[in-house]
Amino acid sequence: MPRILRLAVALAITAPALVSMAGPAVACSCAPLPAAKVLAQADAVVAGHVIGEQPIEAMITDSTLAVDGVYKGKVDATITLTANIGPGGVNSCAVLYPVGSKVDPLVLHRLDDGTYQIALCTFLSRAQVINLVGNARPPPPTQETPSASASPLPAADGDVGVSRPAVAAGIVLAVLAIALLLRWSGRRKRRVDLTPVQRIQRAARDGTSG
């Protein structure tokens, strides 16, 4: 990282501790603003820590902020911060916190592309923010993309809404039906297999008994 860039980052990190009202961001010339006005103009005020950084252009760097708390606004669990600092140089009014930095609070302005920019000349202390809006709300839940391995498994045969007693009763009925069918088939077979003599004798018995 160029020496001038390291200096800019160091100044950005120490700026909130050096001023009690909104003051210079890095080398900017800023007019002080009351804390209440700073909060009113902000799109979001959060606490968070930087978990990633990606140079976009020669003068643009995006960093990823994991949100630890929300004082104002509606933000996602992680947001992108855009800074006019890149491999090609540094803007005198840019602010870029290195990966691993924990910042509380951060006053943010939302850009048209959905990313955020640290509000220049509007550094506030945590005590100022809490005094005006109260403690930070919990961070929003992280939205995880469901993976194929997380897909619900097909229901097992025993989970289709049929109880075990019903299954057992069905099996008993099926066995009884088979037994009755076999018995009826046996009787029918015996009747069909009678010889002509047996049929005459049976008819004679039936006539005598009648």
Accessible surface in RSA format (square Angstrom, percent):
REM  Atomic radii and reference values for relative SASA: ProtOr
REM  Chains: A
REM  Algorithm: Lee & Richards
REM  Probe-radius: 1.40
REM  Slices: 20
REM RES _ NUM      All-atoms   Total-Side   Main-Chain    Non-polar    All polar
REM                ABS   REL    ABS   REL    ABS   REL    ABS   REL    ABS   REL
RES MET A   1   104.64  54.2  43.76  29.0  60.88 145.0  50.61  43.0  54.03  71.6
RES PRO A   2    65.98  48.1  52.69  48.0  13.29  48.3  65.20  53.8   0.77   4.8
RES ARG A   3   215.99  90.7 205.08 104.5  10.91  26.0  77.60 106.1 138.39  83.9
RES ILE A   4   105.83  60.2  99.90  74.4   5.93  14.3 103.21  74.3   2.62   7.1
RES LEU A   5    15.84   8.8  15.84  11.3   0.00   0.0  15.84  11.1   0.00   0.0
RES ARG A   6   141.90  59.6 136.31  69.5   5.59  13.3  43.98  60.1  97.92  59.3
RES LEU A   7   106.45  59.3 102.00  73.0   4.45  11.2 105.94  74.4   0.51   1.4
RES ALA A   8     6.03   5.5   3.78   5.8   2.25   5.1   5.25   7.4   0.79   2.1
RES VAL A   9    10.90   7.2  10.59   9.6   0.32   0.8  10.90   9.5   0.00   0.0
RES ALA A  10    49.38  45.4  44.20  68.2   5.18  11.8  49.14  69.2   0.25   0.7
RES LEU A  11    74.61  41.6  72.57  51.9   2.04   5.1  72.64  51.0   1.98   5.3
RES ALA A  12     0.50   0.5   0.50   0.8   0.00   0.0   0.50   0.7   0.00   0.0
RES ILE A  13    74.74  42.5  63.78  47.5  10.96  26.4  63.78  45.9  10.96  29.7
RES THR A  14    61.78  43.9  59.09  59.9   2.68   6.4  58.25  78.2   3.53   5.3
RES ALA A  15     8.27   7.6   5.81   9.0   2.45   5.6   8.27  11.6   0.00   0.0
RES PRO A  16    34.88  25.4  28.41  25.9   6.47  23.5  28.87  23.8   6.01  37.4
RES ALA A  17    93.94  86.4  53.06  81.9  40.88  93.0  63.93  90.0  30.01  79.5
RES LEU A  18   135.67  75.6 102.68  73.5  32.99  82.9 106.34  74.7  29.33  78.9
RES VAL A  19    39.94  26.3  28.65  25.9  11.28  27.2  34.57  30.0   5.36  14.5
RES SER A  20    84.91  71.8  73.98  98.7  10.93  25.2  50.49 107.5  34.42  48.2
RES MET A  21    81.67  42.3  79.32  52.5   2.35   5.6  60.40  51.4  21.27  28.2
RES ALA A  22     1.76   1.6   0.00   0.0   1.76   4.0   0.00   0.0   1.76   4.7
RES GLY A  23     5.83   7.2   0.00   N/A   5.83   7.2   5.83  16.0   0.00   0.0
RES PRO A  24    68.03  49.6  63.47  57.9   4.56  16.6  63.47  52.4   4.56  28.3
RES ALA A  25     0.00   0.0   0.00   0.0   0.00   0.0   0.00   0.0   0.00   0.0
RES VAL A  26    23.72  15.6   6.62   6.0  17.10  41.2   7.05   6.1  16.66  45.2
RES ALA A  27    73.63  67.7  41.80  64.5  31.84  72.4  50.77  71.5  22.87  60.6
RES CYS A  28    11.71   8.9   3.49   3.9   8.22  19.3   4.09  10.4   7.62   8.2
RES SER A  29   121.41 102.6  82.27 109.8  39.14  90.2  50.22 106.9  71.20  99.7
RES CYS A  30    27.19  20.6   1.66   1.8  25.54  60.0   7.55  19.1  19.64  21.2
RES ALA A  31    76.92  70.7  60.00  92.6  16.92  38.5  64.66  91.1  12.26  32.5
RES PRO A  32    99.76  72.7  82.71  75.4  17.04  62.0  82.94  68.5  16.82 104.5
RES LEU A  33    47.14  26.3  46.24  33.1   0.90   2.3  47.12  33.1   0.02   0.1
RES PRO A  34    75.32  54.9  74.96  68.3   0.36   1.3  74.96  61.9   0.36   2.2
RES ALA A  35    14.07  12.9  11.05  17.0   3.02   6.9  11.05  15.6   3.02   8.0
RES ALA A  36    59.35  54.6  50.72  78.3   8.63  19.6  52.74  74.3   6.61  17.5
RES LYS A  37   101.29  49.4  96.11  59.0   5.18  12.3  49.84  44.9  51.45  54.8
RES VAL A  38     1.61   1.1   0.01   0.0   1.60   3.9   0.55   0.5   1.06   2.9
RES LEU A  39     9.99   5.6   9.51   6.8   0.48   1.2   9.70   6.8   0.29   0.8
RES ALA A  40    77.86  71.6  46.51  71.8  31.34  71.3  55.51  78.2  22.35  59.2
RES GLN A  41    90.63  50.7  70.47  51.5  20.16  48.0  35.67  75.9  54.95  41.7
RES ALA A  42     4.07   3.7   0.00   0.0   4.07   9.2   0.00   0.0   4.07  10.8
RES ASP A  43    71.93  50.4  54.09  53.8  17.84  42.2  13.74  32.3  58.18  58.0
RES ALA A  44     0.77   0.7   0.77   1.2   0.00   0.0   0.77   1.1   0.00   0.0
RES VAL A  45     0.00   0.0   0.00   0.0   0.00   0.0   0.00   0.0   0.00   0.0
RES VAL A  46     0.00   0.0   0.00   0.0   0.00   0.0   0.00   0.0   0.00   0.0
RES ALA A  47     8.94   8.2   8.94  13.8   0.00   0.0   8.94  12.6   0.00   0.0
RES GLY A  48     1.70   2.1   0.00   N/A   1.70   2.1   0.00   0.0   1.70   3.8
RES HIS A  49    54.62  29.9  54.62  38.0   0.00   0.0  35.22  36.3  19.40  22.6
RES VAL A  50     2.62   1.7   0.61   0.6   2.00   4.8   0.61   0.5   2.00   5.4
RES ILE A  51    87.60  49.8  58.98  43.9  28.61  69.0  62.42  44.9  25.17  68.3
RES GLY A  52    19.50  24.0   0.00   N/A  19.50  24.0  19.50  53.5   0.00   0.0
RES GLU A  53    70.07  40.2  38.06  28.8  32.01  76.2   8.61  16.7  61.46  50.2
RES GLN A  54   108.67  60.8 108.67  79.4   0.00   0.0  37.45  79.7  71.22  54.0
RES PRO A  55    66.54  48.5  55.77  50.8  10.77  39.2  55.77  46.0  10.77  67.0
RES ILE A  56    89.65  51.0  60.21  44.9  29.44  71.0  63.26  45.6  26.39  71.6
RES GLU A  57   112.72  64.7  99.68  75.4  13.04  31.0  39.16  75.7  73.56  60.1
RES ALA A  58    62.19  57.2  51.05  78.8  11.14  25.3  55.31  77.9   6.88  18.2
RES MET A  59    79.19  41.0  78.42  51.9   0.77   1.8  71.84  61.1   7.35   9.7
RES ILE A  60    40.09  22.8  40.09  29.9   0.00   0.0  40.09  28.9   0.00   0.0
RES THR A  61     4.89   3.5   4.89   5.0   0.00   0.0   0.99   1.3   3.91   5.9
RES ASP A  62    31.13  21.8  30.16  30.0   0.97   2.3   7.64  18.0  23.49  23.4
RES SER A  63     3.84   3.2   2.96   3.9   0.88   2.0   0.91   1.9   2.92   4.1
RES THR A  64    48.36  34.4  48.30  49.0   0.06   0.1  20.47  27.5  27.88  42.1
RES LEU A  65     0.05   0.0   0.05   0.0   0.00   0.0   0.05   0.0   0.00   0.0
RES ALA A  66    15.49  14.2  15.49  23.9   0.00   0.0  15.49  21.8   0.00   0.0
RES VAL A  67     8.41   5.5   0.00   0.0   8.41  20.3   0.00   0.0   8.41  22.8
RES ASP A  68    68.21  47.8  49.65  49.4  18.56  43.9  26.03  61.3  42.19  42.1
RES GLY A  69     4.02   5.0   0.00   N/A   4.02   5.0   4.02  11.0   0.00   0.0
RES VAL A  70     4.96   3.3   4.93   4.5   0.04   0.1   4.93   4.3   0.04   0.1
RES TYR A  71    14.68   6.9   2.10   1.2  12.57  32.7   1.00   0.8  13.68  16.9
RES LYS A  72    61.92  30.2  59.30  36.4   2.62   6.2  53.16  47.8   8.76   9.3
RES GLY A  73    26.59  32.8   0.00   N/A  26.59  32.8  18.31  50.2   8.28  18.5
RES LYS A  74   197.50  96.4 172.70 106.0  24.81  59.1 118.22 106.4  79.29  84.5
RES VAL A  75    12.82   8.4   0.11   0.1  12.71  30.6   3.97   3.4   8.85  24.0
RES ASP A  76    98.64  69.1  94.42  94.0   4.22  10.0  19.33  45.5  79.31  79.1
RES ALA A  77    15.90  14.6  11.03  17.0   4.87  11.1  11.03  15.5   4.87  12.9
RES THR A  78    67.85  48.3  57.17  58.0  10.68  25.5  25.48  34.2  42.38  64.1
RES ILE A  79    11.55   6.6   4.94   3.7   6.62  15.9  11.51   8.3   0.05   0.1
RES THR A  80    45.53  32.4  41.85  42.4   3.69   8.8  11.21  15.1  34.33  51.9
RES LEU A  81     6.80   3.8   6.64   4.7   0.17   0.4   6.64   4.7   0.17   0.5
RES THR A  82    20.30  14.4  17.68  17.9   2.62   6.3  15.71  21.1   4.59   6.9
RES ALA A  83     5.59   5.1   3.15   4.9   2.44   5.5   5.59   7.9   0.00   0.0
RES ASN A  84    50.24  34.6  49.31  47.7   0.93   2.2   6.14  14.8  44.10  42.6
RES ILE A  85     1.33   0.8   1.33   1.0   0.00   0.0   1.33   1.0   0.00   0.0
RES GLY A  86     2.63   3.2   0.00   N/A   2.63   3.2   1.89   5.2   0.73   1.6
RES PRO A  87    90.58  66.0  62.26  56.8  28.32 103.0  69.54  57.4  21.04 130.8
RES GLY A  88    55.73  68.7   0.00   N/A  55.73  68.7  23.45  64.3  32.28  72.3
RES GLY A  89    22.65  27.9   0.00   N/A  22.65  27.9  22.50  61.8   0.15   0.3
RES VAL A  90    31.67  20.8   9.63   8.7  22.04  53.1   9.63   8.4  22.04  59.8
RES ASN A  91    54.27  37.4  48.37  46.7   5.90  14.2   7.63  18.4  46.64  45.1
RES SER A  92    65.16  55.1  55.05  73.5  10.11  23.3  35.37  75.3  29.80  41.7
RES CYS A  93    38.50  29.1  37.54  41.9   0.96   2.3   8.81  22.3  29.69  32.0
RES ALA A  94     6.04   5.6   0.02   0.0   6.02  13.7   5.83   8.2   0.21   0.5
RES VAL A  95     7.28   4.8   0.60   0.5   6.67  16.1   0.73   0.6   6.55  17.8
RES LEU A  96     5.93   3.3   4.69   3.4   1.24   3.1   5.56   3.9   0.37   1.0
RES TYR A  97     7.04   3.3   5.02   2.9   2.01   5.2   4.54   3.4   2.49   3.1
RES PRO A  98    41.48  30.2  40.87  37.3   0.61   2.2  41.48  34.3   0.00   0.0
RES VAL A  99    85.51  56.3  60.52  54.8  24.99  60.2  60.52  52.6  24.99  67.8
RES GLY A 100    54.83  67.6   0.00   N/A  54.83  67.6  34.46  94.6  20.37  45.6
RES SER A 101    19.76  16.7   9.88  13.2   9.88  22.7  14.09  30.0   5.67   7.9
RES LYS A 102   174.52  85.1 142.02  87.1  32.49  77.4  85.24  76.7  89.28  95.1
RES VAL A 103    13.89   9.1  10.09   9.1   3.80   9.2  12.57  10.9   1.32   3.6
RES ASP A 104    61.86  43.3  37.47  37.3  24.39  57.7  21.44  50.5  40.42  40.3
RES PRO A 105    13.48   9.8   3.40   3.1  10.08  36.6   3.40   2.8  10.08  62.6
RES LEU A 106     3.05   1.7   2.35   1.7   0.70   1.8   3.05   2.1   0.00   0.0
RES VAL A 107     6.72   4.4   3.71   3.4   3.01   7.2   3.71   3.2   3.01   8.2
RES LEU A 108     0.00   0.0   0.00   0.0   0.00   0.0   0.00   0.0   0.00   0.0
RES HIS A 109    64.87  35.5  64.87  45.1   0.00   0.0  44.43  45.8  20.44  23.8
RES ARG A 110   133.01  55.8 111.66  56.9  21.34  50.8  35.35  48.3  97.66  59.2
RES LEU A 111    56.93  31.7  50.84  36.4   6.09  15.3  53.86  37.8   3.07   8.3
RES ASP A 112   162.77 114.0 121.53 121.0  41.24  97.5  44.83 105.5 117.93 117.6
RES ASP A 113   110.24  77.2  70.26  69.9  39.97  94.5  51.19 120.5  59.05  58.9
RES GLY A 114    27.91  34.4   0.00   N/A  27.91  34.4  13.74  37.7  14.17  31.7
RES THR A 115    22.06  15.7  21.68  22.0   0.38   0.9  22.06  29.6   0.00   0.0
RES TYR A 116     9.57   4.5   9.57   5.4   0.00   0.0   4.06   3.0   5.51   6.8
RES GLN A 117    49.92  27.9  49.92  36.5   0.00   0.0   5.94  12.6  43.98  33.4
RES ILE A 118    11.23   6.4   8.93   6.7   2.30   5.5   8.93   6.4   2.30   6.2
RES ALA A 119     2.38   2.2   0.34   0.5   2.04   4.6   1.25   1.8   1.13   3.0
RES LEU A 120    66.92  37.3  53.06  38.0  13.85  34.8  53.06  37.3  13.85  37.3
RES CYS A 121    20.95  15.8  20.93  23.3   0.02   0.0   9.71  24.6  11.24  12.1
RES THR A 122    10.97   7.8   9.97  10.1   1.00   2.4  10.08  13.5   0.89   1.3
RES PHE A 123    12.53   6.3   9.44   5.8   3.09   8.0  12.04   7.3   0.49   1.4
RES LEU A 124     4.48   2.5   0.00   0.0   4.48  11.3   1.18   0.8   3.31   8.9
RES SER A 125    38.06  32.2  33.09  44.2   4.97  11.4  33.19  70.7   4.87   6.8
RES ARG A 126   122.45  51.4 118.32  60.3   4.13   9.8  30.72  42.0  91.73  55.6
RES ALA A 127    73.56  67.6  61.33  94.6  12.23  27.8  67.92  95.7   5.63  14.9
RES GLN A 128    36.53  20.4  31.36  22.9   5.17  12.3  26.82  57.1   9.71   7.4
RES VAL A 129     0.00   0.0   0.00   0.0   0.00   0.0   0.00   0.0   0.00   0.0
RES ILE A 130    48.59  27.7  42.88  31.9   5.71  13.8  42.88  30.9   5.71  15.5
RES ASN A 131   125.95  86.9  93.18  90.1  32.76  78.9  22.32  53.7 103.62 100.2
RES LEU A 132    80.02  44.6  46.67  33.4  33.35  83.8  48.99  34.4  31.03  83.5
RES VAL A 133    67.20  44.2  31.51  28.5  35.70  86.0  40.95  35.6  26.25  71.2
RES GLY A 134    28.85  35.6   0.00   N/A  28.85  35.6  26.14  71.7   2.71   6.1
RES ASN A 135   114.44  78.9  93.54  90.4  20.90  50.3  26.62  64.1  87.81  84.9
RES ALA A 136    37.01  34.0  12.91  19.9  24.09  54.8  12.91  18.2  24.09  63.8
RES ARG A 137   119.99  50.4 115.41  58.8   4.58  10.9  63.56  86.9  56.43  34.2
RES PRO A 138   113.63  82.8  97.49  88.9  16.14  58.7 103.37  85.3  10.27  63.8
RES PRO A 139    60.12  43.8  46.64  42.5  13.48  49.0  46.64  38.5  13.48  83.8
RES PRO A 140    37.32  27.2  25.43  23.2  11.89  43.2  32.12  26.5   5.20  32.3
RES PRO A 141   115.08  83.9 101.20  92.2  13.89  50.5 111.23  91.8   3.86  24.0
RES THR A 142   100.94  71.8  77.18  78.2  23.76  56.6  49.23  66.1  51.71  78.2
RES GLN A 143   166.87  93.3 136.52  99.8  30.35  72.3  50.41 107.3 116.46  88.3
RES GLU A 144   150.63  86.5 121.61  92.0  29.03  69.1  43.21  83.6 107.42  87.7
RES THR A 145   126.97  90.3 100.92 102.3  26.05  62.1  67.69  90.9  59.28  89.6
RES PRO A 146   116.23  84.7  90.78  82.8  25.45  92.5  99.62  82.3  16.61 103.2
RES SER A 147    62.40  52.7  49.48  66.0  12.91  29.8  48.30 102.9  14.09  19.7
RES ALA A 148    95.52  87.8  69.39 107.1  26.13  59.4  75.45 106.3  20.07  53.2
RES SER A 149   110.09  93.0  68.18  91.0  41.92  96.6  59.58 126.9  50.52  70.8
RES ALA A 150    70.69  65.0  36.78  56.8  33.91  77.1  47.53  66.9  23.16  61.3
RES SER A 151    62.18  52.5  50.18  67.0  11.99  27.6  32.71  69.7  29.46  41.3
RES PRO A 152   129.30  94.2 102.34  93.3  26.96  98.0 112.94  93.2  16.36 101.7
RES LEU A 153   160.52  89.4 137.90  98.7  22.62  56.9 138.18  97.0  22.34  60.1
RES PRO A 154   124.45  90.7  97.59  89.0  26.86  97.6 109.67  90.5  14.79  91.9
RES ALA A 155    74.02  68.1  38.73  59.8  35.29  80.3  47.32  66.6  26.70  70.7
RES ALA A 156    59.59  54.8  48.12  74.3  11.46  26.1  57.78  81.4   1.81   4.8
RES ASP A 157   136.29  95.5 120.98 120.4  15.32  36.2  40.30  94.8  95.99  95.7
RES GLY A 158    63.90  78.8   0.00   N/A  63.90  78.8  38.74 106.3  25.15  56.3
RES ASP A 159   102.08  71.5  75.06  74.7  27.02  63.9  23.32  54.9  78.76  78.5
RES VAL A 160    97.72  64.3  64.47  58.4  33.25  80.1  73.48  63.8  24.24  65.8
RES GLY A 161    78.56  96.9   0.00   N/A  78.56  96.9  43.03 118.1  35.52  79.6
RES VAL A 162    81.25  53.5  66.33  60.1  14.92  35.9  70.33  61.1  10.92  29.6
RES SER A 163    64.28  54.3  50.70  67.7  13.57  31.3  47.22 100.6  17.06  23.9
RES ARG A 164   210.81  88.5 204.52 104.3   6.29  15.0  77.00 105.2 133.82  81.1
RES PRO A 165   100.19  73.0  88.09  80.3  12.10  44.0  95.55  78.9   4.64  28.9
RES ALA A 166    54.33  50.0  36.72  56.7  17.61  40.1  44.99  63.4   9.34  24.7
RES VAL A 167    76.14  50.1  69.37  62.8   6.77  16.3  75.08  65.2   1.06   2.9
RES ALA A 168    54.08  49.7  49.97  77.1   4.11   9.3  53.39  75.2   0.70   1.8
RES ALA A 169    52.11  47.9  44.90  69.3   7.21  16.4  51.62  72.7   0.49   1.3
RES GLY A 170    36.86  45.5   0.00   N/A  36.86  45.5  30.09  82.6   6.77  15.2
RES ILE A 171   105.73  60.2 102.20  76.1   3.53   8.5 105.10  75.7   0.63   1.7
RES VAL A 172    85.49  56.3  83.62  75.7   1.88   4.5  85.49  74.3   0.00   0.0
RES LEU A 173   118.37  65.9 114.38  81.8   3.99  10.0 114.54  80.4   3.83  10.3
RES ALA A 174    51.11  47.0  42.47  65.5   8.64  19.7  50.66  71.3   0.45   1.2
RES VAL A 175    88.83  58.4  87.45  79.2   1.37   3.3  88.02  76.5   0.80   2.2
RES LEU A 176    98.39  54.8  98.39  70.4   0.00   0.0  98.39  69.1   0.00   0.0
RES ALA A 177    58.92  54.2  48.74  75.2  10.18  23.2  54.05  76.1   4.87  12.9
RES ILE A 178   103.17  58.7 102.27  76.2   0.90   2.2 103.17  74.3   0.00   0.0
RES ALA A 179    52.17  48.0  42.97  66.3   9.20  20.9  47.55  67.0   4.62  12.2
RES LEU A 180   117.75  65.6 113.78  81.4   3.96  10.0 114.35  80.3   3.40   9.1
RES LEU A 181   108.01  60.2 103.80  74.3   4.21  10.6 107.54  75.5   0.48   1.3
RES LEU A 182   119.65  66.6 111.04  79.4   8.61  21.6 111.38  78.2   8.27  22.3
RES ARG A 183   149.51  62.8 137.75  70.2  11.77  28.0  53.41  73.0  96.10  58.2
RES TRP A 184   150.71  60.5 147.75  71.5   2.96   6.9 121.32  64.7  29.38  47.7
RES SER A 185    47.40  40.1  42.48  56.7   4.92  11.3  30.81  65.6  16.59  23.2
RES GLY A 186    25.77  31.8   0.00   N/A  25.77  31.8  24.81  68.1   0.96   2.2
RES ARG A 187   108.26  45.5 107.02  54.6   1.24   3.0  22.02  30.1  86.24  52.3
RES ARG A 188   137.80  57.9 135.99  69.3   1.81   4.3  22.07  30.2 115.73  70.1
RES LYS A 189   137.61  67.1 132.09  81.0   5.52  13.1  80.14  72.1  57.47  61.2
RES ARG A 190   154.55  64.9 147.12  75.0   7.43  17.7  75.60 103.3  78.96  47.9
RES ARG A 191   155.04  65.1 146.44  74.7   8.59  20.5  41.80  57.1 113.24  68.6
RES VAL A 192    91.37  60.1  79.15  71.7  12.23  29.5  83.80  72.8   7.57  20.5
RES ASP A 193    90.41  63.3  65.35  65.0  25.06  59.3  34.98  82.3  55.44  55.3
RES LEU A 194    48.83  27.2  42.38  30.3   6.45  16.2  42.45  29.8   6.38  17.2
RES THR A 195    66.55  47.3  63.38  64.2   3.17   7.6  62.81  84.4   3.74   5.7
RES PRO A 196    97.67  71.2  94.92  86.5   2.75  10.0  97.24  80.3   0.43   2.7
RES VAL A 197    93.77  61.7  93.68  84.8   0.09   0.2  93.77  81.5   0.00   0.0
RES GLN A 198    81.01  45.3  79.24  57.9   1.77   4.2  20.12  42.8  60.89  46.2
RES ARG A 199   131.28  55.1 124.44  63.4   6.83  16.3  44.06  60.2  87.22  52.9
RES ILE A 200   123.44  70.2 119.93  89.3   3.51   8.4 122.77  88.4   0.67   1.8
RES GLN A 201    94.60  52.9  91.12  66.6   3.48   8.3  28.96  61.7  65.64  49.8
RES ARG A 202   101.54  42.6 101.54  51.8   0.00   0.0  22.16  30.3  79.38  48.1
RES ALA A 203    64.29  59.1  50.11  77.3  14.18  32.3  55.58  78.3   8.71  23.1
RES ALA A 204    59.81  55.0  46.53  71.8  13.28  30.2  58.24  82.0   1.56   4.1
RES ARG A 205   147.41  61.9 140.82  71.8   6.59  15.7  72.55  99.2  74.85  45.4
RES ASP A 206    89.21  62.5  79.24  78.9   9.97  23.6  29.02  68.3  60.20  60.0
RES GLY A 207    55.94  69.0   0.00   N/A  55.94  69.0  38.26 105.0  17.68  39.6
RES THR A 208   122.36  87.0  91.37  92.6  30.99  73.9  75.87 101.9  46.50  70.3
RES SER A 209    98.28  83.0  56.18  75.0  42.10  97.0  53.65 114.3  44.62  62.5
RES GLY A 210    96.18 118.6   0.00   N/A  96.18 118.6  49.55 136.0  46.63 104.4
END  Absolute sums over single chains surface
CHAIN  1 A    13803.9      11069.2       2734.6       8676.7       5127.2
END  Absolute sums over all chains
TOTAL         13803.9      11069.2       2734.6       8676.7       5127.2
